[in-house]
C-alpha cells in the first residue's frame, strides 16, 4: 500500500456525550425536615407522556425515548400518568439512549414495578484483541477505564470517584485495590441532590477493562409506588483471570443512586445500588426513600435511608450538561456515534494534525474540556480543547491530535467547579 494512501479509522465512542461534575463545594439543603401534614405532595408531572404500560411485553425491553416517542425536549424528565412494569419484563436503561444523564420519572398516579428496572453499569471488557473500550454505565453513571496495551498503561475509571489502575470505583466510600487498600475519593450526599451515579473502575493489566458505574434515577408519584420486583443501579464487575492474579485484573464500577418519593410506598421487592465485584470491589451507591407511609418489607442494598416525605421535597433537575465531538478533520460525526470498529464513525486519511470540533451545552466556558483518545496502535493521548465561541448555554471548542494508522476511540468530558 502506498504510504500516503493509508486509511486512518477513528470511531467516536457513544460516550462522547459523557459529562463529569467535580463536586468541590458542600451542598446545603434547607428545610429538609418533613412536615407531612403541611400540604399535598406533587411530583411535578403534567402527564404529557401518558402511561408507561408494558403489559404484554416479555424479556428485556430497552427504554429508548427516541423509539418510544418520549422526551422530545431531551431533558431526561418524563411526565407519566402511571407506570406498570409486569413481572415478565426487565426494562433496561442505557446511558447512550439517555444522554449519559440521570433519569427522572414524574407520575400523577400509581407506579407498579413487578418486573425489573435495570440501570446497572456494564462489566469490564475482557482481554480479546480489538475489544478495548470504556465500559458503558447506567444513565447518570460513569464509564470504566480501559486496560493496558503494549504502548499504554491502564486508564483510570471516569467520574468523581473514578478508580485508578486496578482499583474499584468510589462513591459512598472508596473503591478497593488489590491489596485491600482504598483511595480516598468519595462524593455525593444522603439527600441525593444533585442526583449522580457511580464512578467507573480502573482498567487492569493484560488488557482487562474496568466495570462501569451504576446509573442514577428518581421516581416520584403523587399517589403510590408498589415495588414487588426490583430496581438495580449496580456497578459492573471488573474483569480478569481471578483473585489469584489480582494485580492483573481491573476494578469494579461503583453503585449508582436511586431516589423514590411517594405518599405511599409498599411491596416486598429489592432496591439495589451495590458496587461491582469479581476482582476489586467498587463502592456501594446511595438509596433514598421518601414516603409519608411505608409498609415496604423488601431489601435495600446500598447506603440507604428511609425518611418522611416533605410536600416541598426538591425534585427539579438542572439542565443536562453535554459535550459532543461534532466533527473530526472537517468530517461530521454522527449525532449518536456507535464507537464500533465496523463500520467506524469517521474515516480519515491524514498524517498531519487533525482538528476536532466539540459542542458543549450547559457548561460554564470557564470549565475544562478534555478528550481521551484510546488507540489500538501507539500510545493513548489526553488532549485539552480550547474555547472558541458561545456561552454557558451552548459553546464551541477546538482540539487537535495526531491519529496513527489503525483504530482509535475518542471520549470527551467536561469538568467545572459549581
Order of alpha helices (4+ residues) and beta strands (2+ residues): beta-beta-beta-alpha-beta-beta-beta-beta-beta-beta-beta-beta-beta-beta-beta-beta-beta-beta-beta-beta-beta-beta-beta-beta-beta-beta
